[in-house]
Amino acid sequence: MSQTYLSLTVELPEEASEAVQDLLHESGALGLEVRDREGPIMPGVRAPNPGEAIVIAYFDERDTAEAALDEVKESHPDAKLTLDEQPQQDWSNEWKSLIKSVHVGRLWVGPPWDKANAPAGTVQLIIEPKMAFGTGDHPTTALCLAAVDAYMAEHPGASVLDVGTGTGVLAIAAKKLGAGRTVATDNDPISVELAQENQTENGTPDIEVSGKELTQVEGTFDLVLANILANTLIELAPLIVAKTKDRLVLAGVLSHQREDVEAAYRNLGLTVLPGATQGEWVRIELKR
Ligand SMILES: C[S@@+](CC[C@H](N)C(=O)[O-])C[C@H]1O[C@@H](n2cnc3c(N)ncnc32)[C@H](O)[C@@H]1O
């Protein structure tokens, strides 16, 4: 990839905009950005003057950009033209800086490229952000990770069911903290595939990861985790309660939804324990 790219900005009367766009396409522009009254202007960018349009053409070769500039100058002598050279952004890597690793209790969860920053002595999970939810940095995941850490500290060897496993992060965390039988399910096939990849990457191959419905999962579990949305938690309440032997941790619930979710599980005989909150998200903990 070239280290720089060129942008040719053309300011001109709106009625000449289309002809200039055609010309720039033909002269080798890799892409065009058009700012006129037809489309909304993105916040933070300069808008055209009334009756004018701004057409920005992008090039990766200076010669091509300069030839295009000459052509526009010749055919539209009144247009205002600016040629700039900009450093190329590596967008394929830029997003990586947005992914945050998290440190919750004994657990550290982060992407592969941040592994060197994992604090010594932590139980480390490497989760590469792909098409499944659960890299650790969402408040709902972090709330659940804290509950997994606390429960596993008191109940080594506990069996764990993770409903809506996404990347598998909660099941993998539980397993790494000493869980016994661990089952993870998700109704999204891509998540199931990625959770399976992640369990291998993290050295926890014996988690039973599948797309099974809860009615197909055998047995009951000391700890059941379900970080799904409130309406799904209410819908699945009878099935989730049937799988819970001791403790149930629910997340994906906003503060104003807490009462409805708690009521659905209380009505099925569970006792509500103190939960936790992070921003607008709550974690609900229940006991059989
Ligand atoms: C918010 S993500 C949680 C991922 C991960 N457990 C975490 O805590 O970060 C919710 C997951 O639940 C899955 N899901 C949604 N509805 C479901 C259902 N009815 N049964 C099973 N999984 C479901 C979604 O596909 C998604 O992967």
The ligand as an ORCA input file, in Angstrom:
! r2SCAN-3c Opt
* xyz 0 1
  C     -25.337    -10.130     24.442
  S     -24.714    -11.535     23.650
  C     -23.830    -12.266     24.997
  C     -22.556    -12.951     24.595
  C     -21.701    -13.426     25.753
  N     -22.386    -14.434     26.541
  C     -21.311    -12.283     26.646
  O     -21.712    -12.279     27.811
  O     -20.593    -11.381     26.192
  C     -26.179    -12.496     23.514
  C     -26.038    -13.791     22.738
  O     -27.252    -14.520     22.871
  C     -27.577    -15.146     21.659
  N     -29.033    -15.387     21.686
  C     -30.038    -14.510     21.475
  N     -31.231    -15.111     21.621
  C     -30.984    -16.405     21.952
  C     -31.799    -17.546     22.241
  N     -33.126    -17.469     22.218
  N     -31.186    -18.720     22.519
  C     -29.849    -18.803     22.530
  N     -29.013    -17.772     22.285
  C     -29.569    -16.585     21.989
  C     -27.094    -14.176     20.610
  O     -26.864    -14.849     19.390
  C     -25.826    -13.624     21.250
  O     -24.692    -14.354     20.841
*
